[in-house]
Amino acid sequence: MKFSASAPALLATAALCLGAATPSIADAAQHSRSRHHKHVAHSVRHSSAATVSCNLYASPSGSDTTGNGGLANPYATLVKLDSSLAPGQTGCLEAGSYGSTTTWHELSNSGTSSDQITISAAPGARVTVVGYVDLEAAYTTLENLNIDGSNSLYASHPAGVNCPDNTSDPLVIAGNNDILQYDNYYQSVASMRGVGIGVGFWGNADNTIIRYDKIHDVGQCGNYDHLIYLSHGNNVQIYDNWMWNDSHGQAVLLYPDPTNARVDDNVIANSSLGIGFGDDGTCLSGNQVWNNVVANSTRLKGDGWSIQGVLAQAPSLGSCSTGNKVFHNDSFHNPGGLSSVSSAITSTQLSLTGNMTSNPKFVDAAAHDYAVGSGSPLASWGLWNGS
């Protein structure tokens, strides 16, 4: 589905941050592992990407017309490769670049609950997918890819949003049981930057998993452009990722009604702020955030207001929103401290407990190496080492 002002998508205005203009569900038509608090099987979760076994291939020198997907006669595009795969198969992209800033990669071929469809870089290949990636399919895995999400397909913003047009649609996940893993997502063209990854703007994004990814360098529009925007979906899991460089939004925004999301063991650096919570008269419930590091946040700004960077923020929640928890996280060098949560929000709606303010001692934050060494106070957390 096209993410644009003329089709259903989610980026517009509602007061989510102390009167801030932040996307609302009312504007959706306009703009278009349940795990407990514990280091659960980190030795398994932190294993490196598995060896890829390829069933079909695409290559920048291939052909969607005369190719058959074989190694000697590959397809040319990501879309053709995806549409040709059967459940349980893996499609491999040979080295090179696929698409441009005007390309819409719509992936609509679903796997099954027992046989995921996988699209990966071929073994040893450096692959870059450029443009708008629209994952409509269910039971699909995208892995081992560089994804430059720069595109010009977001034609115009809703009325009242004073931001550049012809900017980037986010990587959209609209199918259920999809996985993004071992991917490097960014938007290289600064003038086209927008939201990074959008989950559940439409469709059914239940059981989405985003893990072992590097997500960075997105955003340019006020306070609208988040690294990960989780709109709808049950049991979405976001863990063991590194996220950095977004001065125009929150690292992870949960709004307006995801349920039972698990956001844990991520490193977030140089974002406006860490985790945001909000609803729109809907039910934002059962979401848990733990073992994350939020460091060097800056400030989230809107028209005539600003909020200093914090670990977590929530300006208001309705009575239907309950059971949201933020616990055992590290907030380091954030000018606003741990949180900015309205005093009207009860601990039944959103609780913050056991969070800390320690220097995580990254290996080399300047080079975006957010691994923690043996001398870090977080060494026992089992955070992802970036490989």
BALOBA-1460 file (C-alpha; in Angstrom, 3 decimals):
// residues 387
<rec num="1" residu="m" x="0.000" y="0.000" z="0.000"/>
<rec num="2" residu="k" x="1.291" y="3.449" z="-0.869"/>
<rec num="3" residu="f" x="2.161" y="5.544" z="2.182"/>
<rec num="4" residu="s" x="1.070" y="8.999" z="1.087"/>
<rec num="5" residu="a" x="-1.235" y="11.859" z="1.898"/>
<rec num="6" residu="s" x="-3.792" y="10.403" z="-0.498"/>
<rec num="7" residu="a" x="-3.822" y="6.866" z="0.967"/>
<rec num="8" residu="p" x="-4.116" y="5.347" z="4.442"/>
<rec num="9" residu="a" x="-0.951" y="5.847" z="6.437"/>
<rec num="10" residu="l" x="-0.046" y="7.293" z="9.775"/>
<rec num="11" residu="l" x="1.774" y="10.563" z="10.199"/>
<rec num="12" residu="a" x="-0.117" y="13.639" z="11.295"/>
<rec num="13" residu="t" x="-1.045" y="15.631" z="14.382"/>
<rec num="14" residu="a" x="-2.205" y="14.993" z="17.946"/>
<rec num="15" residu="a" x="-1.024" y="16.202" z="21.317"/>
<rec num="16" residu="l" x="1.323" y="13.480" z="22.513"/>
<rec num="17" residu="c" x="4.095" y="15.522" z="24.059"/>
<rec num="18" residu="l" x="3.042" y="18.434" z="26.301"/>
<rec num="19" residu="g" x="0.872" y="19.919" z="23.613"/>
<rec num="20" residu="a" x="3.152" y="18.714" z="20.853"/>
<rec num="21" residu="a" x="1.956" y="17.911" z="17.399"/>
<rec num="22" residu="t" x="2.493" y="14.175" z="17.022"/>
<rec num="23" residu="p" x="0.710" y="11.676" z="14.740"/>
<rec num="24" residu="s" x="-2.869" y="10.738" z="15.615"/>
<rec num="25" residu="i" x="-5.050" y="7.871" z="14.540"/>
<rec num="26" residu="a" x="-7.654" y="10.374" z="13.384"/>
<rec num="27" residu="d" x="-5.257" y="11.420" z="10.651"/>
<rec num="28" residu="a" x="-4.485" y="7.865" z="9.581"/>
<rec num="29" residu="a" x="-6.925" y="8.029" z="6.702"/>
<rec num="30" residu="q" x="-5.307" y="11.235" z="5.627"/>
<rec num="31" residu="h" x="-1.615" y="10.394" z="5.831"/>
<rec num="32" residu="s" x="-1.130" y="7.468" z="5.153"/>
<rec num="33" residu="r" x="7.841" y="-14.096" z="21.815"/>
<rec num="34" residu="s" x="6.037" y="-13.050" z="24.763"/>
<rec num="35" residu="r" x="9.139" y="-12.865" z="27.061"/>
<rec num="36" residu="h" x="9.311" y="-11.949" z="30.739"/>
<rec num="37" residu="h" x="11.835" y="-9.658" z="32.415"/>
<rec num="38" residu="k" x="14.876" y="-11.845" z="32.330"/>
<rec num="39" residu="h" x="17.813" y="-12.370" z="30.036"/>
<rec num="40" residu="v" x="16.015" y="-15.040" z="28.080"/>
<rec num="41" residu="a" x="18.362" y="-17.425" z="26.275"/>
<rec num="42" residu="h" x="20.770" y="-14.697" z="25.229"/>
<rec num="43" residu="s" x="23.309" y="-17.258" z="24.120"/>
<rec num="44" residu="v" x="20.810" y="-18.341" z="21.484"/>
<rec num="45" residu="r" x="19.379" y="-14.909" z="20.717"/>
<rec num="46" residu="h" x="22.803" y="-13.403" z="20.152"/>
<rec num="47" residu="s" x="24.063" y="-15.948" z="17.665"/>
<rec num="48" residu="s" x="25.283" y="-14.481" z="14.396"/>
<rec num="49" residu="a" x="23.276" y="-14.704" z="11.214"/>
<rec num="50" residu="a" x="22.919" y="-18.280" z="10.025"/>
<rec num="51" residu="t" x="24.506" y="-19.500" z="6.825"/>
<rec num="52" residu="v" x="22.186" y="-18.790" z="3.918"/>
<rec num="53" residu="s" x="21.047" y="-21.523" z="1.536"/>
<rec num="54" residu="c" x="19.590" y="-19.990" z="-1.635"/>
<rec num="55" residu="n" x="16.716" y="-21.354" z="-3.711"/>
<rec num="56" residu="l" x="16.355" y="-18.475" z="-6.160"/>
<rec num="57" residu="y" x="18.481" y="-15.478" z="-7.104"/>
<rec num="58" residu="a" x="18.281" y="-11.911" z="-8.333"/>
<rec num="59" residu="s" x="21.118" y="-9.786" z="-9.675"/>
<rec num="60" residu="p" x="21.393" y="-6.182" z="-10.881"/>
<rec num="61" residu="s" x="22.444" y="-7.701" z="-14.225"/>
<rec num="62" residu="g" x="19.548" y="-10.169" z="-14.301"/>
<rec num="63" residu="s" x="16.196" y="-10.005" z="-16.058"/>
<rec num="64" residu="d" x="12.630" y="-10.264" z="-14.800"/>
<rec num="65" residu="t" x="11.551" y="-11.106" z="-18.354"/>
<rec num="66" residu="t" x="13.990" y="-13.807" z="-19.411"/>
<rec num="67" residu="g" x="15.408" y="-14.855" z="-16.039"/>
<rec num="68" residu="n" x="14.246" y="-17.981" z="-14.236"/>
<rec num="69" residu="g" x="15.760" y="-17.241" z="-10.828"/>
<rec num="70" residu="g" x="18.640" y="-19.639" z="-11.255"/>
<rec num="71" residu="l" x="22.172" y="-18.680" z="-10.329"/>
<rec num="72" residu="a" x="23.117" y="-18.552" z="-14.005"/>
<rec num="73" residu="n" x="19.915" y="-16.774" z="-15.065"/>
<rec num="74" residu="p" x="18.726" y="-14.612" z="-12.163"/>
<rec num="75" residu="y" x="15.868" y="-12.167" z="-11.887"/>
<rec num="76" residu="a" x="16.587" y="-8.444" z="-11.753"/>
<rec num="77" residu="t" x="14.383" y="-7.090" z="-8.978"/>
<rec num="78" residu="l" x="13.524" y="-7.703" z="-5.365"/>
<rec num="79" residu="v" x="9.803" y="-7.753" z="-6.171"/>
<rec num="80" residu="k" x="10.144" y="-10.439" z="-8.857"/>
<rec num="81" residu="l" x="12.330" y="-12.542" z="-6.580"/>
<rec num="82" residu="d" x="9.818" y="-12.268" z="-3.758"/>
<rec num="83" residu="s" x="6.833" y="-13.161" z="-5.929"/>
<rec num="84" residu="s" x="8.581" y="-16.290" z="-7.224"/>
<rec num="85" residu="l" x="9.353" y="-17.857" z="-3.849"/>
<rec num="86" residu="a" x="7.331" y="-20.668" z="-2.308"/>
<rec num="87" residu="p" x="6.835" y="-20.917" z="1.466"/>
<rec num="88" residu="g" x="9.989" y="-22.227" z="3.089"/>
<rec num="89" residu="q" x="12.270" y="-20.925" z="0.329"/>
<rec num="90" residu="t" x="15.022" y="-18.305" z="0.440"/>
<rec num="91" residu="g" x="15.632" y="-15.761" z="-2.280"/>
<rec num="92" residu="c" x="19.153" y="-14.354" z="-2.486"/>
<rec num="93" residu="l" x="20.262" y="-11.003" z="-3.853"/>
<rec num="94" residu="e" x="23.643" y="-10.988" z="-5.557"/>
<rec num="95" residu="a" x="26.032" y="-8.118" z="-4.829"/>
<rec num="96" residu="g" x="25.004" y="-4.682" z="-5.980"/>
<rec num="97" residu="s" x="22.254" y="-2.111" z="-5.683"/>
<rec num="98" residu="y" x="18.534" y="-2.624" z="-6.257"/>
<rec num="99" residu="g" x="16.194" y="0.267" z="-6.892"/>
<rec num="100" residu="s" x="16.468" y="4.033" z="-6.633"/>
<rec num="101" residu="t" x="14.854" y="6.862" z="-4.711"/>
<rec num="102" residu="t" x="11.734" y="6.468" z="-6.892"/>
<rec num="103" residu="t" x="11.394" y="2.684" z="-6.451"/>
<rec num="104" residu="w" x="8.491" y="1.109" z="-4.563"/>
<rec num="105" residu="h" x="9.394" y="-2.446" z="-3.506"/>
<rec num="106" residu="e" x="6.004" y="-3.976" z="-2.645"/>
<rec num="107" residu="l" x="6.486" y="-7.442" z="-1.137"/>
<rec num="108" residu="s" x="3.162" y="-9.279" z="-0.989"/>
<rec num="109" residu="n" x="4.017" y="-12.985" z="-1.255"/>
<rec num="110" residu="s" x="3.385" y="-14.615" z="2.133"/>
<rec num="111" residu="g" x="4.939" y="-17.637" z="3.751"/>
<rec num="112" residu="t" x="3.122" y="-19.785" z="6.271"/>
<rec num="113" residu="s" x="3.323" y="-20.378" z="10.012"/>
<rec num="114" residu="s" x="5.544" y="-23.394" z="9.394"/>
<rec num="115" residu="d" x="7.477" y="-22.108" z="6.358"/>
<rec num="116" residu="q" x="8.740" y="-18.542" z="6.361"/>
<rec num="117" residu="i" x="9.734" y="-16.867" z="3.097"/>
<rec num="118" residu="t" x="13.215" y="-15.335" z="3.430"/>
<rec num="119" residu="i" x="14.951" y="-12.692" z="1.359"/>
<rec num="120" residu="s" x="18.650" y="-12.269" z="2.075"/>
<rec num="121" residu="a" x="21.903" y="-11.114" z="0.604"/>
<rec num="122" residu="a" x="23.667" y="-14.027" z="-1.064"/>
<rec num="123" residu="p" x="26.545" y="-15.451" z="0.992"/>
<rec num="124" residu="g" x="29.419" y="-12.964" z="0.982"/>
<rec num="125" residu="a" x="27.517" y="-10.385" z="-1.086"/>
<rec num="126" residu="r" x="27.170" y="-6.737" z="-0.137"/>
<rec num="127" residu="v" x="23.669" y="-5.708" z="-1.145"/>
<rec num="128" residu="t" x="21.917" y="-2.348" z="-0.946"/>
<rec num="129" residu="v" x="18.187" y="-2.001" z="-1.483"/>
<rec num="130" residu="v" x="17.246" y="1.611" z="-2.245"/>
<rec num="131" residu="g" x="13.756" y="3.110" z="-2.028"/>
<rec num="132" residu="y" x="10.445" y="2.395" z="-0.323"/>
<rec num="133" residu="v" x="10.188" y="-1.139" z="1.072"/>
<rec num="134" residu="d" x="6.528" y="-2.034" z="1.659"/>
<rec num="135" residu="l" x="6.206" y="-5.398" z="3.418"/>
<rec num="136" residu="e" x="2.554" y="-6.360" z="2.962"/>
<rec num="137" residu="a" x="3.199" y="-10.110" z="3.172"/>
<rec num="138" residu="a" x="2.977" y="-12.251" z="6.300"/>
<rec num="139" residu="y" x="5.573" y="-14.769" z="7.501"/>
<rec num="140" residu="t" x="8.394" y="-13.062" z="5.629"/>
<rec num="141" residu="t" x="11.970" y="-12.446" z="6.791"/>
<rec num="142" residu="l" x="14.272" y="-9.743" z="5.428"/>
<rec num="143" residu="e" x="17.864" y="-10.282" z="6.534"/>
<rec num="144" residu="n" x="21.496" y="-9.387" z="5.861"/>
<rec num="145" residu="l" x="20.562" y="-6.336" z="3.786"/>
<rec num="146" residu="n" x="21.655" y="-2.735" z="3.640"/>
<rec num="147" residu="i" x="18.431" y="-0.826" z="3.138"/>
<rec num="148" residu="d" x="18.788" y="2.789" z="2.097"/>
<rec num="149" residu="g" x="15.223" y="3.931" z="2.637"/>
<rec num="150" residu="s" x="15.728" y="7.258" z="0.872"/>
<rec num="151" residu="n" x="12.818" y="7.868" z="-1.475"/>
<rec num="152" residu="s" x="10.678" y="10.698" z="-2.790"/>
<rec num="153" residu="l" x="7.338" y="8.903" z="-2.619"/>
<rec num="154" residu="y" x="5.810" y="10.686" z="0.358"/>
<rec num="155" residu="a" x="4.307" y="13.383" z="-1.807"/>
<rec num="156" residu="s" x="2.835" y="15.825" z="0.715"/>
<rec num="157" residu="h" x="2.165" y="16.241" z="4.429"/>
<rec num="158" residu="p" x="-1.269" y="16.886" z="5.949"/>
<rec num="159" residu="a" x="-2.459" y="20.448" z="6.309"/>
<rec num="160" residu="g" x="-0.764" y="22.224" z="9.189"/>
<rec num="161" residu="v" x="2.436" y="20.206" z="9.035"/>
<rec num="162" residu="n" x="5.146" y="22.539" z="7.825"/>
<rec num="163" residu="c" x="7.690" y="20.069" z="6.490"/>
<rec num="164" residu="p" x="9.268" y="19.368" z="3.101"/>
<rec num="165" residu="d" x="7.296" y="17.287" z="0.624"/>
<rec num="166" residu="n" x="8.535" y="14.474" z="-1.589"/>
<rec num="167" residu="t" x="10.330" y="12.854" z="1.326"/>
<rec num="168" residu="s" x="10.767" y="9.237" z="2.353"/>
<rec num="169" residu="d" x="8.013" y="6.795" z="3.053"/>
<rec num="170" residu="p" x="9.233" y="4.543" z="5.873"/>
<rec num="171" residu="l" x="9.938" y="0.859" z="5.598"/>
<rec num="172" residu="v" x="6.422" y="-0.357" z="6.336"/>
<rec num="173" residu="i" x="5.523" y="-3.672" z="7.987"/>
<rec num="174" residu="a" x="1.850" y="-4.417" z="7.412"/>
<rec num="175" residu="g" x="1.846" y="-8.228" z="7.508"/>
<rec num="176" residu="n" x="1.897" y="-10.438" z="10.583"/>
<rec num="177" residu="n" x="4.750" y="-12.636" z="11.805"/>
<rec num="178" residu="d" x="7.338" y="-10.782" z="9.754"/>
<rec num="179" residu="i" x="10.988" y="-10.519" z="10.814"/>
<rec num="180" residu="l" x="13.661" y="-7.888" z="10.161"/>
<rec num="181" residu="q" x="17.038" y="-9.160" z="11.293"/>
<rec num="182" residu="y" x="20.705" y="-8.373" z="10.678"/>
<rec num="183" residu="d" x="19.726" y="-5.435" z="8.482"/>
<rec num="184" residu="n" x="21.304" y="-1.991" z="8.287"/>
<rec num="185" residu="y" x="18.549" y="0.568" z="7.699"/>
<rec num="186" residu="y" x="19.220" y="4.258" z="7.045"/>
<rec num="187" residu="q" x="18.242" y="7.156" z="4.792"/>
<rec num="188" residu="s" x="21.348" y="8.481" z="3.076"/>
<rec num="189" residu="v" x="19.746" y="11.503" z="1.398"/>
<rec num="190" residu="a" x="19.310" y="14.068" z="4.173"/>
<rec num="191" residu="s" x="16.764" y="16.133" z="2.253"/>
<rec num="192" residu="m" x="14.516" y="13.064" z="1.870"/>
<rec num="193" residu="r" x="14.606" y="11.767" z="5.425"/>
<rec num="194" residu="g" x="11.418" y="10.820" z="7.254"/>
<rec num="195" residu="v" x="10.140" y="8.089" z="9.585"/>
<rec num="196" residu="g" x="12.462" y="5.072" z="9.654"/>
<rec num="197" residu="i" x="10.381" y="1.917" z="10.209"/>
<rec num="198" residu="g" x="6.603" y="1.932" z="10.568"/>
<rec num="199" residu="v" x="4.811" y="-1.063" z="12.082"/>
<rec num="200" residu="g" x="1.065" y="-1.562" z="11.807"/>
<rec num="201" residu="f" x="0.068" y="1.624" z="10.006"/>
<rec num="202" residu="w" x="-2.439" y="-0.648" z="8.266"/>
<rec num="203" residu="g" x="-2.956" y="-4.405" z="7.937"/>
<rec num="204" residu="n" x="-2.194" y="-6.824" z="10.754"/>
<rec num="205" residu="a" x="1.323" y="-6.538" z="12.153"/>
<rec num="206" residu="d" x="0.877" y="-8.958" z="15.064"/>
<rec num="207" residu="n" x="4.003" y="-10.862" z="16.138"/>
<rec num="208" residu="t" x="6.413" y="-8.680" z="14.148"/>
<rec num="209" residu="i" x="10.050" y="-9.135" z="15.236"/>
<rec num="210" residu="i" x="12.734" y="-6.468" z="14.731"/>
<rec num="211" residu="r" x="16.083" y="-7.714" z="16.016"/>
<rec num="212" residu="y" x="19.855" y="-7.479" z="15.468"/>
<rec num="213" residu="d" x="19.408" y="-4.431" z="13.246"/>
<rec num="214" residu="k" x="21.203" y="-1.104" z="12.971"/>
<rec num="215" residu="i" x="18.664" y="1.660" z="12.376"/>
<rec num="216" residu="h" x="19.978" y="5.176" z="12.024"/>
<rec num="217" residu="d" x="20.143" y="8.529" z="10.263"/>
<rec num="218" residu="v" x="16.489" y="9.275" z="9.669"/>
<rec num="219" residu="g" x="14.215" y="12.257" z="10.202"/>
<rec num="220" residu="q" x="14.036" y="15.930" z="9.361"/>
<rec num="221" residu="c" x="10.447" y="16.989" z="10.051"/>
<rec num="222" residu="g" x="9.815" y="18.711" z="13.400"/>
<rec num="223" residu="n" x="8.991" y="16.026" z="15.957"/>
<rec num="224" residu="y" x="7.261" y="13.647" z="13.544"/>
<rec num="225" residu="d" x="10.022" y="11.356" z="12.299"/>
<rec num="226" residu="h" x="10.715" y="8.411" z="14.601"/>
<rec num="227" residu="l" x="13.276" y="5.639" z="14.207"/>
<rec num="228" residu="i" x="10.611" y="2.979" z="14.868"/>
<rec num="229" residu="y" x="6.943" y="3.933" z="14.935"/>
<rec num="230" residu="l" x="4.808" y="1.119" z="16.378"/>
<rec num="231" residu="s" x="1.217" y="2.046" z="15.663"/>
<rec num="232" residu="h" x="-0.820" y="-1.161" z="15.899"/>
<rec num="233" residu="g" x="-0.135" y="-4.836" z="16.544"/>
<rec num="234" residu="n" x="-0.090" y="-7.374" z="19.343"/>
<rec num="235" residu="n" x="3.075" y="-9.038" z="20.661"/>
<rec num="236" residu="v" x="5.483" y="-7.001" z="18.541"/>
<rec num="237" residu="q" x="9.067" y="-7.617" z="19.675"/>
<rec num="238" residu="i" x="11.853" y="-5.065" z="19.244"/>
<rec num="239" residu="y" x="15.080" y="-6.288" z="20.755"/>
<rec num="240" residu="d" x="18.875" y="-6.310" z="20.414"/>
<rec num="241" residu="n" x="19.036" y="-3.394" z="17.978"/>
<rec num="242" residu="w" x="21.298" y="-0.371" z="17.780"/>
<rec num="243" residu="m" x="19.500" y="2.879" z="16.930"/>
<rec num="244" residu="w" x="21.086" y="6.283" z="16.515"/>
<rec num="245" residu="n" x="20.939" y="9.733" z="14.931"/>
<rec num="246" residu="d" x="17.395" y="11.051" z="14.820"/>
<rec num="247" residu="s" x="16.983" y="14.592" z="16.116"/>
<rec num="248" residu="h" x="13.393" y="14.844" z="14.897"/>
<rec num="249" residu="g" x="11.545" y="12.165" z="16.815"/>
<rec num="250" residu="q" x="11.535" y="9.391" z="19.345"/>
<rec num="251" residu="a" x="13.608" y="6.248" z="19.007"/>
<rec num="252" residu="v" x="10.559" y="4.053" z="19.568"/>
<rec num="253" residu="l" x="7.065" y="5.497" z="19.625"/>
<rec num="254" residu="l" x="4.187" y="3.304" z="20.831"/>
<rec num="255" residu="y" x="1.030" y="5.084" z="19.646"/>
<rec num="256" residu="p" x="-1.924" y="4.806" z="19.579"/>
<rec num="257" residu="d" x="-2.761" y="1.227" z="20.552"/>
<rec num="258" residu="p" x="-0.125" y="-1.518" z="20.268"/>
<rec num="259" residu="t" x="-0.603" y="-4.195" z="22.905"/>
<rec num="260" residu="n" x="1.827" y="-6.532" z="24.686"/>
<rec num="261" residu="a" x="4.861" y="-5.191" z="22.845"/>
<rec num="262" residu="r" x="8.283" y="-6.151" z="24.191"/>
<rec num="263" residu="v" x="11.036" y="-3.561" z="23.719"/>
<rec num="264" residu="d" x="14.252" y="-4.757" z="25.311"/>
<rec num="265" residu="d" x="18.033" y="-4.906" z="25.117"/>
<rec num="266" residu="n" x="18.300" y="-2.099" z="22.561"/>
<rec num="267" residu="v" x="20.900" y="0.655" z="22.499"/>
<rec num="268" residu="i" x="19.572" y="4.095" z="21.571"/>
<rec num="269" residu="a" x="21.915" y="7.039" z="21.063"/>
<rec num="270" residu="n" x="21.595" y="10.600" z="19.804"/>
<rec num="271" residu="s" x="17.844" y="10.573" z="19.350"/>
<rec num="272" residu="s" x="15.544" y="13.360" z="20.515"/>
<rec num="273" residu="l" x="14.428" y="10.999" z="23.263"/>
<rec num="274" residu="g" x="14.037" y="7.293" z="23.983"/>
<rec num="275" residu="i" x="10.629" y="5.613" z="24.275"/>
<rec num="276" residu="g" x="7.318" y="7.424" z="23.860"/>
<rec num="277" residu="f" x="3.867" y="6.274" z="24.966"/>
<rec num="278" residu="g" x="0.513" y="7.700" z="23.923"/>
<rec num="279" residu="d" x="-3.013" y="6.793" z="22.942"/>
<rec num="280" residu="d" x="-5.859" y="8.421" z="21.074"/>
<rec num="281" residu="g" x="-8.765" y="7.358" z="23.226"/>
<rec num="282" residu="t" x="-7.752" y="3.790" z="22.394"/>
<rec num="283" residu="c" x="-6.124" y="1.125" z="24.569"/>
<rec num="284" residu="l" x="-2.315" y="1.101" z="24.808"/>
<rec num="285" residu="s" x="-1.867" y="-1.867" z="27.117"/>
<rec num="286" residu="g" x="0.529" y="-4.503" z="28.382"/>
<rec num="287" residu="n" x="3.632" y="-3.042" z="26.732"/>
<rec num="288" residu="q" x="6.944" y="-3.671" z="28.509"/>
<rec num="289" residu="v" x="10.260" y="-1.853" z="28.064"/>
<rec num="290" residu="w" x="13.385" y="-3.138" z="29.809"/>
<rec num="291" residu="n" x="17.170" y="-3.553" z="29.584"/>
<rec num="292" residu="n" x="17.478" y="-0.730" z="27.078"/>
<rec num="293" residu="v" x="20.227" y="1.876" z="27.063"/>
<rec num="294" residu="v" x="19.177" y="5.396" z="26.103"/>
<rec num="295" residu="a" x="22.159" y="7.738" z="25.873"/>
<rec num="296" residu="n" x="22.900" y="11.256" z="24.720"/>
<rec num="297" residu="s" x="19.352" y="12.193" z="23.838"/>
<rec num="298" residu="t" x="18.924" y="15.774" z="22.755"/>
<rec num="299" residu="r" x="15.584" y="17.568" z="22.783"/>
<rec num="300" residu="l" x="12.229" y="17.028" z="21.098"/>
<rec num="301" residu="k" x="10.912" y="20.258" z="19.627"/>
<rec num="302" residu="g" x="7.597" y="21.368" z="18.203"/>
<rec num="303" residu="d" x="5.887" y="24.640" z="17.392"/>
<rec num="304" residu="g" x="6.536" y="26.814" z="20.424"/>
<rec num="305" residu="w" x="7.473" y="24.016" z="22.826"/>
<rec num="306" residu="s" x="10.292" y="21.611" z="23.578"/>
<rec num="307" residu="i" x="11.079" y="18.753" z="25.932"/>
<rec num="308" residu="q" x="14.557" y="17.725" z="26.984"/>
<rec num="309" residu="g" x="15.717" y="14.247" z="26.045"/>
<rec num="310" residu="v" x="14.676" y="11.495" z="28.458"/>
<rec num="311" residu="l" x="14.495" y="7.718" z="28.712"/>
<rec num="312" residu="a" x="10.691" y="7.656" z="28.473"/>
<rec num="313" residu="q" x="7.877" y="10.135" z="28.046"/>
<rec num="314" residu="a" x="4.083" y="10.102" z="28.168"/>
<rec num="315" residu="p" x="2.055" y="13.323" z="28.371"/>
<rec num="316" residu="s" x="-1.325" y="11.616" z="28.764"/>
<rec num="317" residu="l" x="-3.017" y="8.232" z="28.707"/>
<rec num="318" residu="g" x="-6.699" y="7.354" z="28.712"/>
<rec num="319" residu="s" x="-8.271" y="5.103" z="31.328"/>
<rec num="320" residu="c" x="-8.335" y="2.175" z="28.905"/>
<rec num="321" residu="s" x="-4.526" y="2.149" z="28.700"/>
<rec num="322" residu="t" x="-3.113" y="-0.075" z="31.461"/>
<rec num="323" residu="g" x="-0.246" y="-2.396" z="32.352"/>
<rec num="324" residu="n" x="2.544" y="-0.542" z="30.554"/>
<rec num="325" residu="k" x="5.931" y="-0.897" z="32.273"/>
<rec num="326" residu="v" x="9.381" y="0.679" z="31.936"/>
<rec num="327" residu="f" x="11.925" y="-1.033" z="34.175"/>
<rec num="328" residu="h" x="15.608" y="-1.917" z="34.527"/>
<rec num="329" residu="n" x="16.777" y="0.460" z="31.784"/>
<rec num="330" residu="d" x="19.829" y="2.715" z="31.722"/>
<rec num="331" residu="s" x="19.430" y="6.435" z="31.010"/>
<rec num="332" residu="f" x="22.798" y="8.102" z="30.499"/>
<rec num="333" residu="h" x="23.583" y="11.717" z="29.733"/>
<rec num="334" residu="n" x="19.999" y="12.606" z="28.867"/>
<rec num="335" residu="p" x="19.345" y="16.264" z="29.727"/>
<rec num="336" residu="g" x="15.811" y="15.613" z="30.993"/>
<rec num="337" residu="g" x="16.810" y="12.688" z="33.195"/>
<rec num="338" residu="l" x="14.805" y="9.497" z="33.394"/>
<rec num="339" residu="s" x="11.335" y="10.503" z="32.310"/>
<rec num="340" residu="s" x="8.745" y="13.079" z="31.455"/>
<rec num="341" residu="v" x="5.448" y="11.511" z="32.469"/>
<rec num="342" residu="s" x="2.307" y="13.428" z="33.350"/>
<rec num="343" residu="s" x="1.389" y="13.369" z="37.042"/>
<rec num="344" residu="a" x="-2.130" y="12.438" z="35.955"/>
<rec num="345" residu="i" x="-0.892" y="9.048" z="34.715"/>
<rec num="346" residu="t" x="-1.172" y="6.354" z="37.388"/>
<rec num="347" residu="s" x="1.272" y="3.522" z="37.997"/>
<rec num="348" residu="t" x="-1.473" y="1.145" z="36.869"/>
<rec num="349" residu="q" x="-1.379" y="2.810" z="33.475"/>
<rec num="350" residu="l" x="2.394" y="3.255" z="33.193"/>
<rec num="351" residu="s" x="4.996" y="2.359" z="35.819"/>
<rec num="352" residu="l" x="8.702" y="3.229" z="35.891"/>
<rec num="353" residu="t" x="10.789" y="1.206" z="38.325"/>
<rec num="354" residu="g" x="14.387" y="0.149" z="38.862"/>
<rec num="355" residu="n" x="15.872" y="2.326" z="36.116"/>
<rec num="356" residu="m" x="19.445" y="3.583" z="36.450"/>
<rec num="357" residu="t" x="21.751" y="6.362" z="35.232"/>
<rec num="358" residu="s" x="25.138" y="4.684" z="34.687"/>
<rec num="359" residu="n" x="27.756" y="5.274" z="32.019"/>
<rec num="360" residu="p" x="27.385" y="2.228" z="29.731"/>
<rec num="361" residu="k" x="31.003" y="2.576" z="28.556"/>
<rec num="362" residu="f" x="30.476" y="1.866" z="24.903"/>
<rec num="363" residu="v" x="33.450" y="0.520" z="22.991"/>
<rec num="364" residu="d" x="33.484" y="3.490" z="20.587"/>
<rec num="365" residu="a" x="30.320" y="5.577" z="20.488"/>
<rec num="366" residu="a" x="31.904" y="8.106" z="18.101"/>
<rec num="367" residu="a" x="32.273" y="5.306" z="15.545"/>
<rec num="368" residu="h" x="28.807" y="3.944" z="16.410"/>
<rec num="369" residu="d" x="30.186" y="0.840" z="18.085"/>
<rec num="370" residu="y" x="27.703" y="0.501" z="20.929"/>
<rec num="371" residu="a" x="28.974" y="-2.781" z="22.309"/>
<rec num="372" residu="v" x="29.750" y="-2.663" z="26.024"/>
<rec num="373" residu="g" x="33.033" y="-3.979" z="27.367"/>
<rec num="374" residu="s" x="33.799" y="-6.137" z="30.374"/>
<rec num="375" residu="g" x="34.271" y="-3.013" z="32.507"/>
<rec num="376" residu="s" x="30.789" y="-1.698" z="31.803"/>
<rec num="377" residu="p" x="28.190" y="-1.762" z="34.597"/>
<rec num="378" residu="l" x="25.923" y="-3.312" z="31.950"/>
<rec num="379" residu="a" x="28.301" y="-6.144" z="31.037"/>
<rec num="380" residu="s" x="26.003" y="-8.711" z="32.655"/>
<rec num="381" residu="w" x="22.979" y="-7.599" z="30.641"/>
<rec num="382" residu="g" x="23.985" y="-9.641" z="27.607"/>
<rec num="383" residu="l" x="23.450" y="-6.817" z="25.119"/>
<rec num="384" residu="w" x="24.016" y="-7.464" z="21.415"/>
<rec num="385" residu="n" x="27.597" y="-6.883" z="20.262"/>
<rec num="386" residu="g" x="26.601" y="-5.642" z="16.808"/>
<rec num="387" residu="s" x="27.610" y="-8.709" z="14.815"/>
